[in-house]
Amino acid sequence: MKLKLNRPIVFFDLETTGTNINTDRIVEISLVKLMPNGEIKAKTRRVNPEMHIPEEATAVHHITDADVASEPTFRQIAHSLSQIMAGCDIAGFNSNRFDIPLLDQEFVRAKVDFDFSKARFIDVQTIYHKKEPRTLVAAYRYYCGKDLTEAHSAQADTMATMEVLLAQLEKYDDLPCDVQALSEYACNNRNVDLMGRLIFDDNGREIINFGKYKGQPAEEVLARDPGYYSWILNGDFAQNTKNAFTRIRLRMKK
């Protein structure tokens, strides 16, 4: 195995009620934990989202309200899930933009303080798009020579994502094999928060990455427009994003 690990890496995938980070919920989560010695530990769990699963979502992952009616809620499994992921790096397919921010929101709602800042992230989709822009199904066929017949099953997608990354490392000699360098390669931006509403510039300053102040240093905006901070706190933003702005605000008061 060309992937060099100095600690476990967790590949994961979510099936959800929809695509809104703040309001949608997890209905299935699959984890594949790859250990430095090559051992693989896999776990898949369906979750009662405590809300109706829209028909459009069911059409994608085929999970209905009845399928999860007797399953535990995320709050009930959050602590054990955090223990499985603690001390691990994290990988997925489109995970930096969707799965990780949504999982973070679920942890916040469950009042489980999981610190994502200690993990290094590898988004296999980013590597794929830089090398061969397509979908996971095409990536699996291209790199692994197999058809992903159970696409949009969390377990199948998670296993395929791990196989694709390992195959990418075999195919591309210029790809780094250590997690730190892979994480840097697989990131489009140097995100401050998980959603990338704030990003670091080359000087390490937090830069606003959306809206009317896009491209401007957050400290300058908060000093010039104090009401902007209140707008962030009261707006439809992930808690992780609000926390990032709060850290900047508190630092400015010192």
C-alpha positions in Angstrom: 0.0 0.0 0.0 1.5 3.3 -1.1 -0.5 5.4 1.3 1.7 6.3 4.2 -0.2 6.5 7.5 1.1 7.6 10.9 -2.4 7.4 12.4 -5.7 5.8 11.2 -7.7 7.5 8.4 -11.5 7.2 8.3 -13.3 7.1 5.0 -16.9 8.0 5.3 -20.1 8.7 3.4 -23.5 10.0 4.4 -27.0 9.5 3.0 -29.2 12.3 4.0 -32.7 13.8 3.8 -31.4 16.5 1.4 -28.5 18.8 0.7 -29.0 21.7 3.1 -26.2 21.6 5.6 -28.2 23.4 8.3 -31.6 21.8 8.0 -31.1 18.3 6.6 -30.3 15.2 8.6 -28.3 11.9 8.2 -30.2 8.8 7.5 -27.2 6.5 7.0 -23.5 6.7 7.8 -20.8 4.4 6.7 -17.2 4.4 8.1 -14.2 2.5 6.8 -11.3 2.9 9.2 -7.9 2.2 7.5 -5.2 1.5 10.1 -1.5 2.2 9.6 -0.8 -1.6 9.5 -3.3 -2.0 6.6 -6.1 -3.4 8.7 -9.6 -2.3 7.7 -12.6 -1.8 10.1 -16.0 -1.1 8.5 -19.2 0.0 10.1 -22.5 1.1 8.6 -25.4 2.5 10.6 -28.8 3.8 9.6 -30.2 6.7 11.5 -33.6 8.0 12.4 -33.5 11.6 11.2 -36.6 12.6 13.3 -38.1 14.1 10.2 -39.7 13.0 6.9 -37.3 11.7 4.3 -38.4 13.6 1.1 -39.4 11.4 -1.8 -36.6 13.0 -3.9 -34.0 11.9 -1.4 -35.5 8.4 -1.3 -35.3 8.2 -5.1 -31.5 8.6 -4.8 -30.6 6.4 -1.8 -33.8 4.2 -1.6 -34.1 4.7 2.2 -37.7 5.4 3.4 -39.2 6.6 6.7 -40.2 3.0 7.4 -36.6 1.8 6.9 -35.3 4.1 9.7 -38.3 4.2 12.0 -36.8 1.8 14.6 -33.2 3.0 14.2 -31.4 5.2 16.8 -31.3 9.0 16.4 -28.0 10.7 15.7 -28.0 12.0 19.2 -28.0 8.4 20.5 -25.0 7.3 18.4 -23.0 10.6 18.4 -20.7 9.9 21.3 -19.7 6.4 20.1 -19.2 7.8 16.6 -17.0 10.5 17.9 -14.9 7.9 19.7 -14.4 5.9 16.5 -13.3 9.0 14.6 -11.2 10.6 17.4 -7.5 10.9 16.5 -8.1 10.0 12.9 -7.6 11.8 9.6 -10.8 11.9 7.5 -11.4 11.2 3.8 -14.5 11.1 1.6 -15.9 11.9 -1.9 -17.0 15.6 -2.0 -16.6 15.4 1.8 -15.0 18.8 2.3 -18.0 20.6 0.8 -20.8 18.5 2.1 -20.3 15.5 4.4 -18.0 17.0 6.9 -19.9 20.3 7.4 -23.2 18.3 7.7 -21.7 15.9 10.2 -20.3 18.8 12.2 -23.8 20.3 12.4 -25.2 17.0 13.6 -22.5 16.8 16.3 -23.4 20.4 17.4 -27.1 19.5 17.6 -26.2 16.4 19.6 -24.0 18.5 21.9 -21.0 16.4 21.2 -17.8 18.6 21.0 -15.9 16.9 18.2 -12.9 18.9 17.1 -12.5 18.6 13.3 -9.5 21.0 13.4 -7.3 18.1 14.6 -7.9 16.0 11.5 -6.4 16.3 8.1 -9.0 16.1 5.3 -8.6 14.3 2.0 -11.4 14.8 -0.5 -10.9 12.1 -3.1 -13.3 14.0 -5.5 -10.9 16.9 -5.6 -8.0 14.7 -6.6 -10.2 13.0 -9.2 -11.4 16.3 -10.6 -7.8 17.6 -10.9 -6.8 14.4 -12.7 -9.9 13.0 -14.4 -13.0 15.2 -13.9 -16.0 12.9 -13.6 -18.3 11.2 -10.9 -17.6 8.5 -8.3 -19.2 5.9 -10.6 -16.8 6.8 -13.4 -13.9 7.2 -11.1 -14.5 3.6 -9.8 -14.7 2.3 -13.3 -11.6 4.3 -14.4 -9.3 3.6 -11.5 -10.5 0.2 -10.3 -11.9 -1.4 -13.4 -15.2 -2.2 -11.7 -18.8 -1.0 -11.9 -20.3 0.6 -8.8 -23.6 -1.3 -9.0 -24.8 -0.1 -5.6 -24.1 3.7 -6.1 -25.8 5.8 -3.4 -25.5 3.1 -0.8 -23.4 4.6 1.9 -21.3 1.5 2.4 -20.7 0.9 -1.3 -19.8 4.5 -1.9 -17.5 4.5 1.1 -15.6 1.4 0.1 -15.4 2.6 -3.5 -13.9 5.9 -2.3 -11.2 4.2 -0.4 -10.4 1.9 -3.3 -10.3 4.9 -5.7 -7.8 6.8 -3.5 -5.5 3.7 -3.2 -5.7 3.2 -7.0 -5.0 6.9 -7.6 -1.8 6.6 -5.5 -0.7 3.6 -7.7 -1.5 5.4 -10.9 0.0 8.9 -10.3 3.6 8.9 -9.4 3.5 12.6 -8.6 0.8 12.2 -5.9 2.3 12.4 -2.4 1.8 9.3 -0.3 1.6 10.9 3.1 -1.7 12.2 4.5 -0.5 15.8 5.2 0.6 16.4 1.6 -2.4 14.7 0.2 -4.7 16.8 2.4 -3.1 19.9 1.0 -3.3 18.7 -2.6 -7.0 17.8 -2.2 -8.0 21.2 -0.8 -9.2 23.8 -3.3 -8.9 26.5 -0.6 -7.3 26.9 2.8 -10.5 27.0 4.7 -10.8 28.6 8.1 -14.3 27.1 8.7 -15.5 23.8 7.3 -17.8 25.5 4.7 -15.1 27.8 3.4 -17.0 31.0 4.2 -13.6 32.2 5.5 -10.3 31.2 3.9 -6.7 32.0 4.7 -4.7 34.2 2.3 -0.9 33.8 1.7 -0.2 35.9 4.8 -2.4 33.8 7.1 -5.2 36.4 7.3 -8.9 35.2 7.4 -10.5 36.4 4.2 -14.3 36.5 3.7 -15.2 34.2 0.8 -18.8 35.0 0.0 -21.3 37.9 -0.3 -20.7 41.6 -0.6 -17.4 41.5 1.3 -15.9 38.6 -0.6 -12.1 39.0 -0.8 -11.8 41.4 2.1 -10.0 40.6 5.4 -12.6 39.6 8.1 -10.9 41.8 10.8 -11.2 44.9 8.6 -14.9 44.2 7.8 -15.8 43.5 11.4 -14.1 46.7 12.5 -15.8 48.8 9.8 -19.2 47.2 9.9 -20.0 45.9 13.5 -23.5 44.9 12.4 -22.0 42.3 10.1 -21.1 40.1 13.0 -24.6 40.2 14.4 -25.9 39.3 10.9 -23.6 36.3 10.8 -24.7 35.1 14.3 -28.4 35.4 13.4 -28.1 34.2 9.8 -28.6 30.7 8.3 -24.9 29.8 8.7 -23.4 26.6 10.2 -22.3 26.8 13.8 -18.8 26.1 12.8 -18.8 29.3 10.6 -20.3 31.4 13.4 -17.6 30.1 15.8 -14.9 31.1 13.3 -16.2 34.7 13.1 -16.5 34.7 16.9 -12.8 33.7 17.4 -11.8 36.6 15.2 -14.1 39.0 17.0 -12.7 38.0 20.4 -9.1 38.2 19.2 -9.8 41.8 18.1 -10.8 42.8 21.6 -7.5 41.7 23.2 
